[in-house]
Protein backbone atom coordinates (compact mmCIF):
# COMPACT_ATOMS: atom_id res chain seq x y z
CA UNK A 1 0.00 0.00 0.00
CA UNK A 2 1.31 3.44 -0.94
CA UNK A 3 -0.11 6.78 0.23
CA UNK A 4 0.56 10.04 -1.59
CA UNK A 5 0.01 13.44 -0.03
CA UNK A 6 -0.89 16.47 -2.12
CA UNK A 7 -1.64 20.15 -1.66
CA UNK A 8 -1.67 23.48 -3.47
CA UNK A 9 -0.38 26.81 -2.22
CA UNK A 10 0.03 30.38 -3.40
CA UNK A 11 1.43 33.33 -1.43
CA UNK A 12 1.77 31.46 1.86
CA UNK A 13 3.90 34.19 3.43
CA UNK A 14 1.74 37.05 2.20
CA UNK A 15 -1.38 35.42 3.63
CA UNK A 16 0.23 33.83 6.70
CA UNK A 17 -0.78 30.26 5.90
CA UNK A 18 0.58 27.53 8.21
CA UNK A 19 1.45 25.52 5.11
CA UNK A 20 4.75 24.12 6.39
CA UNK A 21 2.95 22.89 9.50
CA UNK A 22 0.22 21.38 7.30
CA UNK A 23 2.73 19.53 5.15
CA UNK A 24 4.87 18.38 8.06
CA UNK A 25 1.80 17.10 9.90
CA UNK A 26 1.07 14.45 7.24
CA UNK A 27 4.64 13.60 6.18
CA UNK A 28 4.78 10.64 8.63
CA UNK A 29 1.66 9.23 6.94
CA UNK A 30 2.65 9.50 3.27
CA UNK A 31 5.28 8.01 0.98
CA UNK A 32 5.50 11.16 -1.14
CA UNK A 33 4.21 14.71 -0.78
CA UNK A 34 3.18 16.62 -3.91
CA UNK A 35 3.22 20.40 -3.44
CA UNK A 36 1.96 22.47 -6.36
CA UNK A 37 3.12 26.07 -5.93
CA UNK A 38 1.24 28.81 -7.76
CA UNK A 39 2.71 31.92 -9.33
CA UNK A 40 3.53 33.73 -6.10
CA UNK A 41 4.52 37.27 -5.27
CA UNK A 42 6.43 36.09 -2.20
CA UNK A 43 8.98 33.38 -1.34
CA UNK A 44 6.54 30.51 -0.92
CA UNK A 45 8.58 28.08 -3.03
CA UNK A 46 11.70 28.65 -0.94
CA UNK A 47 9.59 28.24 2.20
CA UNK A 48 8.43 24.78 1.06
CA UNK A 49 11.90 23.76 -0.07
CA UNK A 50 13.18 24.79 3.35
CA UNK A 51 11.26 21.94 5.01
CA UNK A 52 14.04 19.76 3.65
CA UNK A 53 12.30 16.41 3.44
CA UNK A 54 13.06 14.05 0.57
CA UNK A 55 9.41 12.98 0.35
CA UNK A 56 8.44 16.48 -0.84
CA UNK A 57 8.16 17.03 -4.60
CA UNK A 58 7.62 20.65 -5.59
CA UNK A 59 5.99 21.60 -8.88
CA UNK A 60 5.12 25.01 -10.30
CA UNK A 61 1.84 26.22 -11.75
CA UNK A 62 0.21 29.40 -13.04
CA UNK A 63 -3.26 30.11 -11.73
CA UNK A 64 -5.81 31.05 -14.38
CA UNK A 65 -7.21 34.48 -13.47
CA UNK A 66 -10.28 33.74 -15.61
CA UNK A 67 -11.41 30.98 -13.24
CA UNK A 68 -12.20 33.14 -10.24
CA UNK A 69 -15.95 32.69 -10.11
CA UNK A 70 -16.93 30.42 -7.23
CA UNK A 71 -13.34 29.53 -6.42
CA UNK A 72 -13.14 27.10 -9.36
CA UNK A 73 -9.45 27.85 -9.86
CA UNK A 74 -8.81 26.06 -6.54
CA UNK A 75 -10.37 22.84 -7.82
CA UNK A 76 -8.44 23.13 -11.10
CA UNK A 77 -5.14 23.49 -9.24
CA UNK A 78 -6.04 20.70 -6.82
CA UNK A 79 -6.73 18.39 -9.75
CA UNK A 80 -3.38 19.31 -11.28
CA UNK A 81 -1.68 18.29 -8.05
CA UNK A 82 -3.71 15.08 -7.85
CA UNK A 83 -2.59 14.13 -11.35
CA UNK A 84 1.06 14.35 -10.23
CA UNK A 85 0.87 11.62 -7.58
CA UNK A 86 2.47 8.21 -8.13
CA UNK A 87 0.13 6.03 -10.26
CA UNK A 88 0.94 3.13 -7.94
CA UNK A 89 -0.61 4.85 -4.93
CA UNK A 90 -3.65 3.34 -3.22
CA UNK A 91 -4.66 6.49 -1.35
CA UNK A 92 -4.21 10.23 -1.86
CA UNK A 93 -4.16 12.41 1.27
CA UNK A 94 -5.30 15.98 0.55
CA UNK A 95 -4.36 18.70 3.01
CA UNK A 96 -5.15 22.37 2.57
CA UNK A 97 -2.65 25.06 3.50
CA UNK A 98 -4.42 25.99 6.75
CA UNK A 99 -5.22 22.44 7.92
CA UNK A 100 -3.12 20.35 10.30
CA UNK A 101 -3.34 16.74 11.52
CA UNK A 102 -2.66 16.01 15.19
CA UNK A 103 -0.10 13.28 15.75
CA UNK A 104 -2.49 11.52 18.14
CA UNK A 105 -4.48 10.41 15.08
CA UNK A 106 -1.61 8.86 13.14
CA UNK A 107 -2.30 5.26 14.16
CA UNK A 108 -6.04 5.63 13.50
CA UNK A 109 -5.38 6.97 10.00
CA UNK A 110 -2.80 4.29 9.17
CA UNK A 111 -5.11 1.55 10.37
CA UNK A 112 -8.05 2.90 8.36
CA UNK A 113 -5.99 3.08 5.16
CA UNK A 114 -4.89 -0.52 5.69
CA UNK A 115 -8.33 -1.75 6.71
CA UNK A 116 -10.06 -0.40 3.59
CA UNK A 117 -7.18 -0.92 1.17
CA UNK A 118 -8.96 -3.68 -0.76
CA UNK A 119 -12.57 -2.63 -0.09
CA UNK A 120 -13.04 -0.84 -3.39
CA UNK A 121 -16.50 0.44 -2.50
CA UNK A 122 -14.77 2.71 0.04
CA UNK A 123 -13.73 5.66 -2.10
CA UNK A 124 -12.65 8.00 0.67
CA UNK A 125 -12.12 8.54 4.39
CA UNK A 126 -14.10 11.13 6.30
CA UNK A 127 -12.59 13.34 9.03
CA UNK A 128 -14.15 15.44 11.76
CA UNK A 129 -13.23 19.15 11.83
CA UNK A 130 -12.22 21.66 14.47
CA UNK A 131 -12.40 25.26 13.23
CA UNK A 132 -10.31 27.62 15.35
CA UNK A 133 -11.38 31.25 15.45
CA UNK A 134 -9.58 34.40 16.57
CA UNK A 135 -6.86 32.52 18.40
CA UNK A 136 -5.95 29.00 19.46
CA UNK A 137 -8.35 28.86 22.42
CA UNK A 138 -11.72 28.99 20.65
CA UNK A 139 -13.53 26.95 18.03
CA UNK A 140 -16.67 27.73 16.08
CA UNK A 141 -19.62 25.53 17.05
CA UNK A 142 -22.48 26.91 14.99
CA UNK A 143 -23.98 25.37 11.87
CA UNK A 144 -21.92 27.73 9.73
CA UNK A 145 -18.85 25.57 10.30
CA UNK A 146 -18.80 22.26 8.41
CA UNK A 147 -18.59 19.25 10.72
CA UNK A 148 -16.80 16.77 8.48
CA UNK A 149 -15.05 16.52 5.15
CA UNK A 150 -13.19 13.98 3.03
CA UNK A 151 -9.43 14.30 3.06
CA UNK A 152 -8.23 10.86 1.93
CA UNK A 153 -9.47 9.55 -1.41
CA UNK A 154 -8.84 6.35 -3.34
CA UNK A 155 -6.26 7.07 -6.00
CA UNK A 156 -6.40 6.03 -9.64
CA UNK A 157 -10.17 5.66 -10.05
CA UNK A 158 -10.95 9.08 -11.50
CA UNK A 159 -11.97 11.04 -8.41
CA UNK A 160 -11.59 14.79 -8.91
CA UNK A 161 -11.84 17.96 -6.86
CA UNK A 162 -15.21 19.68 -6.83
CA UNK A 163 -16.19 23.36 -7.11
CA UNK A 164 -13.87 25.32 -4.74
CA UNK A 165 -11.83 22.22 -3.75
CA UNK A 166 -13.74 21.57 -0.55
CA UNK A 167 -15.00 18.14 -1.64
CA UNK A 168 -14.58 15.45 -4.30
CA UNK A 169 -16.67 13.77 -7.00
CA UNK A 170 -16.49 10.64 -9.13
CA UNK A 171 -18.26 10.92 -12.48
CA UNK A 172 -20.09 13.94 -11.08
CA UNK A 173 -21.43 12.02 -8.08
CA UNK A 174 -20.57 12.27 -4.39
CA UNK A 175 -18.06 9.63 -3.35
CA UNK A 176 -18.73 6.80 -0.89
CA UNK A 177 -16.77 7.16 2.34
CA UNK A 178 -16.11 5.66 5.74
CA UNK A 179 -16.02 7.91 8.80
CA UNK A 180 -12.84 7.50 10.86
CA UNK A 181 -12.07 8.61 14.41
CA UNK A 182 -9.70 11.41 13.42
CA UNK A 183 -9.97 15.17 13.00
CA UNK A 184 -8.52 17.96 10.93
CA UNK A 185 -7.54 21.12 12.80
CA UNK A 186 -8.46 24.12 10.66
CA UNK A 187 -6.53 27.33 11.45
CA UNK A 188 -7.72 29.52 8.60
CA UNK A 189 -9.41 31.99 10.96
CA UNK A 190 -6.48 32.39 13.35
CA UNK A 191 -4.53 35.52 12.47
CA UNK A 192 -4.11 39.06 13.72
CA UNK A 193 -7.08 41.28 12.74
CA UNK A 194 -4.84 43.07 10.24
CA UNK A 195 -3.49 39.85 8.69
CA UNK A 196 -6.97 38.34 8.53
CA UNK A 197 -8.25 41.36 6.65
CA UNK A 198 -5.31 41.16 4.23
CA UNK A 199 -5.99 37.46 3.60
CA UNK A 200 -9.70 38.04 2.98
CA UNK A 201 -8.90 40.72 0.41
CA UNK A 202 -6.53 38.32 -1.36
CA UNK A 203 -8.82 35.28 -1.23
CA UNK A 204 -11.90 37.24 -2.32
CA UNK A 205 -10.23 37.65 -5.70
CA UNK A 206 -10.68 33.91 -6.31
CA UNK A 207 -14.45 34.03 -5.80
CA UNK A 208 -15.69 37.32 -7.23
CA UNK A 209 -14.76 38.73 -10.61
CA UNK A 210 -15.27 42.49 -10.88
CA UNK A 211 -18.09 42.31 -8.34
CA UNK A 212 -19.46 44.63 -5.64
CA UNK A 213 -18.20 42.12 -3.03
CA UNK A 214 -14.63 42.40 -4.30
CA UNK A 215 -14.91 46.18 -4.39
CA UNK A 216 -16.28 46.22 -0.83
CA UNK A 217 -13.43 44.10 0.50
CA UNK A 218 -10.76 46.16 -1.25
CA UNK A 219 -12.17 49.44 0.07
CA UNK A 220 -13.04 48.24 3.58
CA UNK A 221 -11.17 49.03 6.79
CA UNK A 222 -7.70 47.57 7.29
CA UNK A 223 -8.64 45.08 10.01
CA UNK A 224 -11.04 42.20 10.53
CA UNK A 225 -13.57 42.49 13.35
CA UNK A 226 -13.44 39.16 15.18
CA UNK A 227 -16.24 40.24 17.50
CA UNK A 228 -18.80 39.59 14.76
CA UNK A 229 -18.91 35.84 15.44
CA UNK A 230 -22.03 33.68 15.65
CA UNK A 231 -21.20 31.08 18.31
CA UNK A 232 -17.94 29.87 19.88
CA UNK A 233 -16.76 27.47 22.55
CA UNK A 234 -13.54 27.02 24.51
CA UNK A 235 -11.03 24.52 23.16
CA UNK A 236 -9.78 22.26 25.96
CA UNK A 237 -7.57 19.87 24.02
CA UNK A 238 -3.98 20.05 22.80
CA UNK A 239 -2.65 21.36 19.52
CA UNK A 240 -0.43 19.35 17.15
CA UNK A 241 3.26 19.42 17.97
CA UNK A 242 4.10 21.00 14.62
CA UNK A 243 1.94 23.99 15.57
CA UNK A 244 3.63 24.75 18.90
CA UNK A 245 6.30 27.20 17.60
CA UNK A 246 3.67 29.14 15.64
CA UNK A 247 1.33 29.29 18.61
CA UNK A 248 4.09 30.64 20.85
CA UNK A 249 5.22 33.23 18.30
CA UNK A 250 1.77 34.57 17.40
CA UNK A 251 0.93 35.81 20.89
CA UNK A 252 -2.80 35.99 20.17
CA UNK A 253 -4.61 36.43 23.49
CA UNK A 254 -8.01 37.94 22.67
CA UNK A 255 -10.93 36.70 24.78
CA UNK A 256 -14.52 36.32 23.64
CA UNK A 257 -17.84 36.49 25.46
CA UNK A 258 -19.17 32.96 24.95
CA UNK A 259 -22.64 33.94 26.11
CA UNK A 260 -23.00 35.93 22.90
CA UNK A 261 -24.91 33.94 20.28
CA UNK A 262 -25.49 35.80 17.04
CA UNK A 263 -27.87 33.19 15.61
CA UNK A 264 -31.63 33.01 15.18
CA UNK A 265 -34.06 30.92 17.19
CA UNK A 266 -34.26 28.15 14.60
CA UNK A 267 -30.47 27.73 14.54
CA UNK A 268 -30.32 27.92 18.34
CA UNK A 269 -32.76 25.00 18.56
CA UNK A 270 -30.90 23.02 15.90
CA UNK A 271 -27.58 23.70 17.65
CA UNK A 272 -29.02 22.52 20.97
CA UNK A 273 -30.32 19.35 19.29
CA UNK A 274 -26.90 18.74 17.73
CA UNK A 275 -25.08 19.11 21.05
CA UNK A 276 -27.55 16.76 22.70
CA UNK A 277 -27.53 14.04 20.04
CA UNK A 278 -24.39 14.58 17.97
CA UNK A 279 -26.61 14.76 14.87
CA UNK A 280 -26.73 17.78 12.56
CA UNK A 281 -30.01 17.75 10.58
CA UNK A 282 -30.76 19.64 7.35
CA UNK A 283 -27.13 20.10 6.31
CA UNK A 284 -25.44 19.55 2.95
CA UNK A 285 -22.90 16.74 2.73
CA UNK A 286 -20.17 16.47 0.12
CA UNK A 287 -20.11 12.67 0.45
CA UNK A 288 -22.14 9.50 1.02
CA UNK A 289 -21.40 7.56 4.20
CA UNK A 290 -21.38 3.77 3.91
ChimeraX attribute file (.defattr): number of C-alpha atoms within 10 A of each C-alpha:
attribute: neighborCount
match mode: 1-to-1
recipient: residues
	/A:1	11
	/A:2	18
	/A:3	23
	/A:4	27
	/A:5	28
	/A:6	27
	/A:7	23
	/A:8	26
	/A:9	24
	/A:10	23
	/A:11	19
	/A:12	24
	/A:13	15
	/A:14	16
	/A:15	20
	/A:16	18
	/A:17	22
	/A:18	22
	/A:19	24
	/A:20	20
	/A:21	22
	/A:22	24
	/A:23	28
	/A:24	18
	/A:25	21
	/A:26	22
	/A:27	16
	/A:28	13
	/A:29	20
	/A:30	19
	/A:31	17
	/A:32	22
	/A:33	28
	/A:34	25
	/A:35	25
	/A:36	24
	/A:37	23
	/A:38	20
	/A:39	16
	/A:40	18
	/A:41	11
	/A:42	14
	/A:43	13
	/A:44	21
	/A:45	21
	/A:46	9
	/A:47	14
	/A:48	20
	/A:49	15
	/A:50	10
	/A:51	13
	/A:52	9
	/A:53	13
	/A:54	10
	/A:55	15
	/A:56	21
	/A:57	16
	/A:58	15
	/A:59	15
	/A:60	15
	/A:61	16
	/A:62	12
	/A:63	18
	/A:64	15
	/A:65	11
	/A:66	10
	/A:67	17
	/A:68	20
	/A:69	17
	/A:70	15
	/A:71	19
	/A:72	20
	/A:73	21
	/A:74	24
	/A:75	21
	/A:76	20
	/A:77	24
	/A:78	25
	/A:79	20
	/A:80	19
	/A:81	23
	/A:82	26
	/A:83	16
	/A:84	16
	/A:85	22
	/A:86	20
	/A:87	11
	/A:88	12
	/A:89	18
	/A:90	19
	/A:91	25
	/A:92	25
	/A:93	23
	/A:94	23
	/A:95	21
	/A:96	21
	/A:97	22
	/A:98	22
	/A:99	22
	/A:100	26
	/A:101	24
	/A:102	19
	/A:103	16
	/A:104	14
	/A:105	14
	/A:106	16
	/A:107	12
	/A:108	13
	/A:109	19
	/A:110	14
	/A:111	12
	/A:112	16
	/A:113	23
	/A:114	14
	/A:115	10
	/A:116	16
	/A:117	16
	/A:118	11
	/A:119	9
	/A:120	11
	/A:121	13
	/A:122	17
	/A:123	26
	/A:124	29
	/A:125	26
	/A:126	23
	/A:127	20
	/A:128	17
	/A:129	18
	/A:130	21
	/A:131	21
	/A:132	22
	/A:133	20
	/A:134	26
	/A:135	20
	/A:136	22
	/A:137	21
	/A:138	22
	/A:139	24
	/A:140	21
	/A:141	20
	/A:142	22
	/A:143	19
	/A:144	12
	/A:145	12
	/A:146	16
	/A:147	17
	/A:148	17
	/A:149	22
	/A:150	23
	/A:151	20
	/A:152	22
	/A:153	25
	/A:154	24
	/A:155	24
	/A:156	16
	/A:157	12
	/A:158	10
	/A:159	21
	/A:160	23
	/A:161	20
	/A:162	21
	/A:163	17
	/A:164	20
	/A:165	18
	/A:166	16
	/A:167	18
	/A:168	24
	/A:169	18
	/A:170	15
	/A:171	10
	/A:172	10
	/A:173	13
	/A:174	18
	/A:175	25
	/A:176	21
	/A:177	21
	/A:178	18
	/A:179	16
	/A:180	16
	/A:181	11
	/A:182	19
	/A:183	20
	/A:184	21
	/A:185	20
	/A:186	21
	/A:187	23
	/A:188	20
	/A:189	19
	/A:190	25
	/A:191	22
	/A:192	19
	/A:193	16
	/A:194	13
	/A:195	17
	/A:196	22
	/A:197	21
	/A:198	19
	/A:199	21
	/A:200	15
	/A:201	20
	/A:202	16
	/A:203	15
	/A:204	19
	/A:205	21
	/A:206	22
	/A:207	19
	/A:208	17
	/A:209	17
	/A:210	11
	/A:211	10
	/A:212	10
	/A:213	14
	/A:214	20
	/A:215	15
	/A:216	11
	/A:217	17
	/A:218	17
	/A:219	10
	/A:220	12
	/A:221	11
	/A:222	15
	/A:223	13
	/A:224	19
	/A:225	13
	/A:226	17
	/A:227	12
	/A:228	10
	/A:229	17
	/A:230	16
	/A:231	21
	/A:232	21
	/A:233	17
	/A:234	14
	/A:235	14
	/A:236	9
	/A:237	7
	/A:238	11
	/A:239	18
	/A:240	15
	/A:241	13
	/A:242	19
	/A:243	19
	/A:244	12
	/A:245	10
	/A:246	11
	/A:247	14
	/A:248	9
	/A:249	8
	/A:250	13
	/A:251	11
	/A:252	15
	/A:253	10
	/A:254	13
	/A:255	11
	/A:256	16
	/A:257	10
	/A:258	13
	/A:259	9
	/A:260	13
	/A:261	14
	/A:262	13
	/A:263	16
	/A:264	9
	/A:265	9
	/A:266	9
	/A:267	14
	/A:268	16
	/A:269	12
	/A:270	17
	/A:271	21
	/A:272	14
	/A:273	14
	/A:274	16
	/A:275	12
	/A:276	9
	/A:277	9
	/A:278	10
	/A:279	11
	/A:280	15
	/A:281	11
	/A:282	8
	/A:283	10
	/A:284	8
	/A:285	13
	/A:286	18
	/A:287	22
	/A:288	14
	/A:289	15
	/A:290	11
